[in-house]
Amino acid sequence: MKVLVTGIRGQLGYDVMKVLKARGIEGIGVNSDDMDITSAAAIDKVINETHPDAVIHCAAWTAVDAAEDNVDAARAVNVDGTANIARACARTGAKLMYFSTDYVFDGEGATPWKPEDKTNPVSVYGQSKLDGENAVRELIPDRHFIIRLQWVYGINGKNFVKTMLKLAETHDHLTVVSDQVGGPSYTPDIARLAVDMIVTDEYGTYHAANTGYCSWYEFAKAIFKEAGKNVDVEPVSSDQYPAKAKRPHNSRLDTSKLTEHGFEQLPPWQDALSRFIKELNENS
């Protein structure tokens, strides 16, 4: 099997390539310099040259607040770029895996979101990812995987864990929001699931995250404890951290569909965090 992976400079694409290599699956990694996804011609050129059996599409506009001021640019990547890839896969018969987000929901309530629940994005970013989902469903209806993620972190890029550890170098007291709850998601675990899934024909829309839920405040406390940092963390409401794009208070994702279709649940988020801190220490 040959798999084309977009966005390999990002957290997820980087780890997907590592898992493919470990599994003995040929992975062809591209970034925006190799293949501009906003150009259908550029995508067709790479697809025609590489003839992949599947595309794992990790490239995305993920700057949530910046999307509010750069609507066209965000949509060019998340909607038009995804549609371009979906058309190329439909033309060549390749499978397509697209990563989406909990931001397709409005974040209200406290019940974990199921894949079939009604979507209602409240930000430009969320709407762009939902429109990307719909492009995939329309253009390649029979051979796609859509995986909604949340609170993603990994070794190759910026993320909440790295930010907290950086702040710990200069602060002994931090305030962190406690009224947003979700499931942290470690990219090596997501990558393993993605590769497990791409070799099957269990197509559809899934939710994935490390098991268990916590608030950002609880996550921050766990980070400092795991890293051995003596930082006092104070819980605050989202109102004290106004942002251009609205953040969902309820980011909990129901991942039970994974088990129903024969895939393993991801390990608990605490276990994933422990492994990430160890990975950071080994790479420091």
C-alpha positions in Angstrom: 0.0 0.0 0.0 1.2 3.5 -0.8 -0.1 6.5 1.3 0.3 10.2 0.5 0.3 12.3 3.7 -0.2 16.1 3.6 1.0 18.5 6.2 4.0 16.6 7.4 5.5 19.7 9.0 2.6 19.7 11.5 2.2 17.7 14.6 -0.1 15.0 13.2 1.4 14.6 9.8 4.8 14.1 11.3 3.7 11.3 13.5 1.6 9.6 10.8 4.7 9.3 8.7 6.6 7.7 11.6 3.8 5.2 12.1 3.6 4.3 8.4 7.4 3.7 8.4 7.2 1.5 11.5 4.4 -0.5 9.9 6.4 -1.1 6.7 3.8 1.0 4.6 5.2 3.3 2.0 4.5 6.9 3.0 4.9 9.8 0.7 5.0 13.0 2.7 4.3 16.5 1.3 4.1 20.0 2.8 2.9 23.2 1.2 6.2 23.7 -0.6 5.8 20.3 -2.3 2.1 20.5 -3.0 -0.1 23.6 -2.7 -3.5 22.2 -1.8 -5.2 25.3 -2.9 -4.1 24.5 -6.4 -6.0 21.6 -8.1 -3.3 21.4 -10.8 -0.6 21.1 -8.1 -2.5 18.3 -6.4 -3.2 16.5 -9.7 0.5 16.6 -10.6 1.6 15.0 -7.3 -1.2 12.4 -7.4 -0.4 11.5 -11.0 3.3 11.1 -10.2 2.9 9.1 -7.0 -0.3 7.0 -7.6 -1.2 6.6 -3.9 -3.7 4.1 -2.8 -4.8 6.5 0.0 -4.4 10.1 1.1 -4.2 11.0 4.8 -5.0 14.7 4.7 -3.4 16.4 7.8 -2.7 19.8 6.3 -5.1 22.5 7.6 -5.5 26.1 8.7 -5.6 25.7 12.5 -5.2 29.3 13.7 -8.6 29.6 15.2 -8.5 33.3 16.1 -6.7 34.4 12.9 -9.4 32.7 10.9 -11.9 35.3 12.1 -9.8 38.0 10.3 -8.7 35.9 7.4 -11.9 34.2 6.3 -11.0 33.7 2.7 -7.5 32.4 3.5 -8.8 29.9 6.0 -11.5 28.6 3.7 -9.0 28.4 0.8 -7.1 25.8 2.8 -9.8 24.0 4.8 -12.6 24.0 2.3 -11.2 24.5 -1.2 -8.0 22.6 -0.6 -9.8 19.7 0.9 -12.2 19.7 -2.1 -9.3 19.6 -4.5 -7.8 16.6 -2.8 -11.2 14.8 -2.6 -11.7 15.3 -6.4 -8.3 13.9 -7.1 -9.0 10.9 -4.9 -12.4 10.4 -6.6 -10.7 10.5 -10.0 -8.0 8.0 -9.1 -9.8 5.6 -6.8 -7.7 6.5 -3.7 -9.2 6.4 -0.2 -9.3 9.7 1.6 -8.9 10.4 5.3 -9.8 14.0 6.5 -9.2 15.3 10.0 -11.9 17.6 11.4 -12.6 19.1 14.8 -15.0 19.4 17.8 -15.5 23.0 16.7 -18.1 21.8 14.3 -20.4 21.7 17.3 -21.6 24.7 19.4 -20.0 23.4 22.6 -23.2 23.7 24.7 -24.3 21.2 27.3 -22.2 18.6 29.0 -23.1 15.4 27.0 -20.3 14.0 24.8 -20.9 14.7 21.1 -21.6 11.7 18.9 -20.6 11.7 15.2 -24.2 11.9 14.1 -25.2 14.8 16.4 -26.3 18.0 14.8 -23.4 20.4 13.9 -23.6 24.1 14.7 -20.2 25.8 14.4 -19.8 29.2 16.1 -16.5 30.3 14.6 -15.1 30.8 11.1 -12.6 27.9 11.8 -15.4 25.5 12.9 -17.5 26.4 9.8 -14.5 25.9 7.5 -13.8 22.5 8.9 -17.4 21.5 8.6 -17.6 22.7 5.0 -14.4 20.6 4.4 -16.2 17.6 5.8 -19.2 18.2 3.5 -16.9 18.5 0.5 -15.4 15.1 1.3 -18.8 13.5 1.7 -20.1 15.0 -1.5 -17.1 14.4 -3.8 -15.9 11.0 -2.6 -19.0 9.5 -0.8 -17.9 5.9 -0.8 -14.3 5.9 0.2 -13.7 8.4 2.9 -12.8 8.6 6.6 -13.6 11.7 8.6 -12.0 11.8 12.1 -12.9 14.7 14.4 -10.2 15.5 16.9 -9.7 17.9 19.8 -6.9 19.4 22.0 -4.2 17.9 19.9 -0.5 17.9 21.0 2.7 16.3 19.9 6.4 16.7 19.6 6.5 18.5 16.3 4.9 21.9 16.8 3.3 24.3 19.2 0.7 23.2 21.6 -0.8 23.7 25.1 1.6 21.4 26.9 4.7 23.0 25.5 3.2 26.5 26.2 2.5 25.5 29.9 6.0 24.1 30.3 7.5 27.3 28.8 5.5 29.5 31.1 6.7 27.4 34.1 10.2 28.6 33.4 9.3 32.2 34.3 6.1 31.9 36.4 5.2 30.2 39.7 1.5 31.2 39.4 -0.7 30.8 36.4 -4.4 31.2 35.7 -6.1 28.7 33.4 -9.7 28.4 32.3 -11.7 25.7 34.0 -15.0 25.9 32.2 -13.9 24.3 28.9 -13.9 20.5 29.1 -12.6 18.1 26.5 -10.1 15.2 25.9 -6.4 15.9 25.2 -5.2 14.0 22.2 -1.6 12.8 21.7 -0.6 12.7 18.0 1.3 9.4 18.1 -1.9 7.7 19.4 -4.0 9.5 16.8 -1.5 8.5 14.1 -1.6 4.8 15.1 -5.4 4.9 14.9 -5.3 6.6 11.5 -3.0 3.9 10.0 -5.1 1.2 11.6 -8.1 2.7 9.9 -6.7 3.5 6.5 -6.0 -0.1 5.7 -9.6 -1.0 6.2 -12.9 -0.2 4.4 -14.7 0.9 7.6 -15.5 4.2 6.1 -17.5 7.0 7.8 -17.3 9.8 10.4 -15.5 9.0 13.7 -14.6 10.8 16.9 -11.1 10.2 18.4 -9.3 11.4 21.5 -7.4 9.9 24.4 -10.0 8.5 26.8 -11.2 10.6 29.7 -12.1 14.2 30.0 -10.6 17.2 31.8 -10.7 21.0 31.9 -7.8 23.1 30.6 -7.2 23.9 34.3 -7.0 20.2 35.2 -4.8 19.5 32.3 -2.4 22.2 33.2 -2.2 20.9 36.8 -1.5 17.4 35.5 1.2 18.7 33.1 3.1 20.4 35.9 2.8 17.4 38.2 4.1 15.1 35.5 7.0 17.4 34.7 7.9 18.0 38.3 7.2 21.7 38.1 6.2 23.7 41.2 3.6 26.0 39.7 0.4 27.2 41.4 -2.5 27.0 39.0 -5.7 29.1 39.6 -8.9 28.2 37.9 -10.7 31.1 36.0 -13.7 31.4 33.7 -13.4 31.9 29.9 -14.7 35.4 30.4 -11.4 36.4 31.8 -9.6 35.3 28.6 -11.7 36.9 25.8 -10.7 35.6 22.4 -11.7 36.7 18.9 -13.2 33.2 18.2 -15.6 31.6 20.6 -14.3 28.5 22.3 -16.7 25.6 23.0 -17.3 24.9 26.6 -18.1 21.3 25.9 -15.5 19.6 23.7 -16.2 16.1 24.9 -16.3 13.6 22.1 -18.0 10.3 22.3 -15.5 7.8 20.8 -17.6 4.6 21.1 -18.0 4.2 17.4 -14.3 3.3 17.2 -15.0 0.1 19.2 -18.1 -0.6 17.3 -16.1 -0.8 14.1 -13.3 -2.9 15.4 -10.7 -0.2 16.4 -9.0 0.1 19.7 -9.8 3.0 22.0 -6.9 5.3 22.6 -5.2 5.1 26.0 -6.2 7.4 28.9 -5.1 11.0 28.5 -3.0 10.8 31.7 -1.0 7.9 30.2 -0.5 9.9 27.0 0.7 12.9 28.8 3.2 10.9 30.7 4.6 9.5 27.5 4.8 12.9 25.9 6.7 14.4 28.9 9.1 11.5 28.6 9.4 12.1 24.8 10.1 15.8 25.5 12.8 15.0 28.0 14.4 12.5 25.6 14.5 15.2 22.9 15.8 18.0 25.1 
